[in-house]
Amino acid sequence: MKKIAIICPYPYDIAPGQRFRFEQYLDYLQAQGIEVLLFPFLDKQTNNILYQSGKTSQKILGVLKGVGKRFLLLFQLYQFDYLLVHREAMLIGPPIWEWIACRLLGKKMILDFDDAIWIDKTANNSKLIGKLRNPAKTADLCKWAYKVSCGNEFLANYAKQFNQQVIHLPTTIDTENYHNKIKQHQANKKIIIGWTGTITTMLYLDIIYPVVAKLAQKYPIELRIIANRAPQNKASFIKFVPWNKNSEITDLLAFDIGIMPMMNTEWEKGKCGFKALQYMALGIPAVVSPSGVNGKIVVAEENGLWATSPEEWYTQLERLIQEVSLRKKLGEAGRQTVIEKYSVLAQRSAYFKLFQ
């Protein structure tokens, strides 16, 4: 029986990136006779306070605890056939751990990432982690890896500069066991325009607020935000719903329209379209900024809509507010796209091959 150690930043079943990059494949891998053990860098207590203000001493102790656990883990690596490192082994500092694991101990490391993690993102919501991060180490991690798994072609092209064993594995949705319900669109009702995400991506909503404010003067609509923190904007047309794993699908199904506004920098080109995929999987029509992979996942007028300016956002949202038939058509086509190309079922064989 093969044995895999998954080295990841966050505790199990908390971070969207982890849930949809590898956690939803764990049962499948185990059914194929592969034993999998997870080793998060942060414990739950530290993770809960990391992006809050204050509590600096607790954060430092939590991060140091994570560093200590990582080095103790080195003594257990002999028992594993593969190491799947999601993004990086430690949230701070140089890639010492990976160098020891790969170069000294000769372990086969599969590096997996779904963001342009080599870019210095100064807008990190934890100043402590932001100052101590070392994004330049991504190049070395790619060089030392046995294989590199990337969430889109932009990321894969970066990795190919350093490693020839690069696999493009899109972020996927479990359409059989989790996103397995379909939105029932109705006419003559209050329209809910929805967005889901975290505090780290909430800045993109600044693009949308003025547009929805204008639409709210003409139509009975609501901008519903599902996130781990409430938005600073307290406008009357905004409703905040705290993210909850147990009610996530029900909360998303309340959306009539799903939105994914973004900028168009190198950082956004590394995004993997996760929000759009979630909406589409549930039959909710998606309106997206066609930045990066969004422009490939969403084919304009076929399985969703594009918007590149405030004027286009207004026009596209108004079309969907007015036309229930368009919402149904795009929602159905979007779900079919996810099932065929971006579902766990469609990609699990390719995922399994990572460990062969």
N, C-alpha and C positions, 0 to 999 in steps of 0.2 A: 504493500500500500504506500502510495506517495504521501508525503507530508509537507504542507505548505505553511509558512509563517507569514501572516499579513501584518506589515509594519505600517501603521497609519497614525495620523495626528490626533484624531478625536475618538472618544468612546463609541461603542456600538450603538447604532440606531439613533444617532443624533444629527450628524452632518449630512445634508442632502448629497453632496459630492460622493461621500462614501457609500451612502445607501444605494445610489444608482450607478456607481462605478463597479462595486464588487460585492456589497452585502447581499444584494438580491440574487447573487449567483451561488451563495454558500451552500444552500440545500442541494442544488444541482451538482456541484463539485463533490459533495459528500455522497450523493447517489451514484456517482461514477467511481467511487472507491478512493477518493482523495480526502485525507484528514486535514482540516484547516483550523489553525489557531490564530486569534487576533491579539495584537499587542499595540494598544493605543499609547501615544506619548503623554497625553493629558488624562488625568482622572476626571470624573464627573464634577467634582467640587471646583477644581481649577477651571475647567471648561465653562462652568456656569458664571464665573466672575471675570473671565479673561477680557471680555469686551465691555465691561462696566467701568465706570470711573472709580478711582480710589482703590483701596485694598491692595496696594502695591506690594506690601510685604508678603501677603498671602499668595499673590501671583508669582512672585519670585520663588517662594518655597515650592509652589506647585510645579513650576518649570524645572527647578533643580531636582525635584523628585523624579520628573520625567527623564532627565538626563541620566540620573543614577540607574533607573530601571533599564534604560537602553544599554548601558555598559554591562550590567548584570546579564542581560539577554544574550550578549555575545558568547557567554559560556554554554548556552543552550543550542546554539545554531547548528551544532554537529548533527542533530537529529532531523534536520529539515532538508528536503530535496530542493526546494525553491524558496526564495524570499520575494514576496510581492510588496514592494515599497510604494505606497500611495503618496505621491508628491515628494516627500522627504522623510527621513527617519526621525529628525529632530527639527522643531520649528525655529531653532536658533543656531547660529554659528556655522563653521565650516563642516564639510561632509566627512568628518573623522570616522563616524560610525560606519558609514557605507564603505569607506576606504579599507577599514579593518576587515569588514565582512567579505568584501569582494576581492581585494588585492592580497590580503594576508591569509584569510581563511579559505579563499577560493570558492565562496558560495555563489550560486546562480541567482542573481538579482534581476527581477522583472520590475522595471520602473514604470509606474502608471501616473499620468497626470492629465487634467482636464481644464487647465488654465495656462496662460502664458507666464508660468511661475519664474521664468528667468528675468522678467521685467521688475524693476524696483518700484513697487506700488507704495508710494509715499502716503497715500490716503488710507493706510491700514487703520482699522478702528481700535486696535490695541497699540498704543504708543510704545509700550514695553517690547512687544514682539516686533513691531515695525523697525525699531532701532537695532535690534539684534539679528534680524533676518539676514540671510546671505543668498540672494537670488542668483548670484553669479555661479553658485555651485551646481546649478542645473546642468551645465555643459559637462562637468566632470561625472555627474551621475549618469548621464547618457553614455559617456565613454565607457564607464565601468560595467554598465548593465549587460546582462545576457540577452535581454530583449527589452524593447521600450513599447509600451502601449499608450496610445494617444487618442484623445477624444474627438479630434477633427484633423483635417488635412494640413491646416496651418501649423498646428502643434507638431504633426508628424514631419513636416518639412524642416522644422527647426531641429528635431531630434536626428534626422538623417545626416546632418552635418557631422555628427559624432559617432553614429552607430548605423550599421546596415540592416540590423534586425529590428526594424520598426514596423509595428502593426497599428493600423488605424481601426480602433474599436469605438464606435460612437457610444455616447451615454444612452442607456436604454431604459425602457419602461416595462414593468411587468403588467401586461394587459390581460393576463389570465387570473392572477390571484390578488391584484391590488387595484390598478386602474382598469377595473373590469365592468364598470357601469357607464351608461351613455346618457348624456344630457337630453332631456325632453324639452324641446323649445316650444314656447307658447307665445301667442300674440296677445296684444292688449294687456300688457302688464308692465310694471316698473322694471326697467332694464338695469341689470347689474353688470357694470364693467369691472373686471377683476384683475388683480395682480397678486402674485405670491412670490416671496423671496425672503431675504434677510436684511439686517441693518446695513450690511456691506454693499448691497446693490440698490438700496432705496433711493440713492441720489438720482437714479435714472428717472424717477417719477417726477422730478422737477420739469421734465419735458412735457409731461402730461397734465399737470395740475391746471394750467391756464386753459387748455383745450376742454377739459371736462367741466370747468367752471362755466365756460361759454355755452356748452351743450346743456348744462343743467338749467340754464335760463329758458330753454326752449322745450326740453323733454323731462319727463319724470325718471331720472336716472340716479344711480349711486355708484361711487367708486369704492369698491370693497378691497381692502388691503389685508392679506394674510401674511403675517411675519412674526419674527421672534421679539420685535420691539415695535412700539407704536410710532407712527410717523409724527414729525413735528408739526406738519400742516394739520390744523384742526377745523378746516372748512366744513360747512354743514352737509355737503354732499359726500363726505368721506366717512366710511365706517371701517373701523379697525377690528379684525378678528385675530386673536392670538393663535399662532400656529400650534396645532395639537395633532400628534401622530394618530390618535384614535379617531379623530373626526375629520382628518385631512381631506379624504375623498368627498365626504358629504359637504364640507365647506366649499370645495372647489366646484362641485356640481351646482352650487347656487349661482355661479357666474353664467351670464348669457354671452359675454364676450371676454376673451382673455387677451391681455396686452403684454408685450415685451419691448418696451422702449429701451434703446441703448445709444451710446455715442458710437463713433467709428474710428477708434484709435487702435494701435497694435494690441492693447490689452483686450479690447472687445473682440478682436479677431480670434483670440484664444478661447472664447466662450463656446459652449457646446449646445446651446439652444434648449437647455433643460426646461425652462418655463414653458416655452412654446410646445414642447413635446408633452408636457403634462396636460396642458389644455386640450391639445389635439387628441390625445389618447382617450379623453372623456367625451369627445364629440363636441367640444366647445370651440367655436371659430376663433382663430388667433390673428391678431393684428400685431405685426412686429416691425422693428427697424431691421432692414435687411443687411445688417452688419455681419461680417464673417459668415459662419455656418448657417445663420438664420436664413440667408438668401438661398440656401440650398435645401434646407428642410422645408421651408414654406415656399411653394411655387405660387406666385401672385395670381389671384383670381381662380386658382384651381383647388388648393387645399387651405387657403388662408389669404391674408391681405398684407401688403407692404405700406409703410408710411415713413417718409424721410424728412418731413417738415411739419410744423404745427398745422399748416393748412391741410396737408394730406392726412394727418391724424384726425382732424376734424371731419374731413370728407368721408374717410373710411369708417370711422365710428358711427357717423350719422347714417350711412348706408345700412349698417348692421342693426342700428336701433330701429330703423324704419321697416326693414325687410326680414321677416321671420323666415321666409323661404331661403334667403341667402345664408342666414345663420345655420339652418339645417343642412343645406348643401355643402357648405365649407366644413361644417363640423363632421359630417359623415366622411368626406374625403380626407380630412385630417386624421381621423382615427384609422382609416385604411392605410394611410402612409406610415403611421407608427407601427401598425401590426406587421406590415411587409418589410420595413427597413430598420426600425428603431425599437423593436421589442426584444425582451429577453429571449423569447422563443426564436426570433429570427437570428440572433447573434450568439446564442449559447454555444454552438459548435465551435465558432471562431474563438470564443473566450476559453473554452476547454483546451484548444490547441496552444494557448500560451504556455501550458505546462507539459508540453511534449517536446 
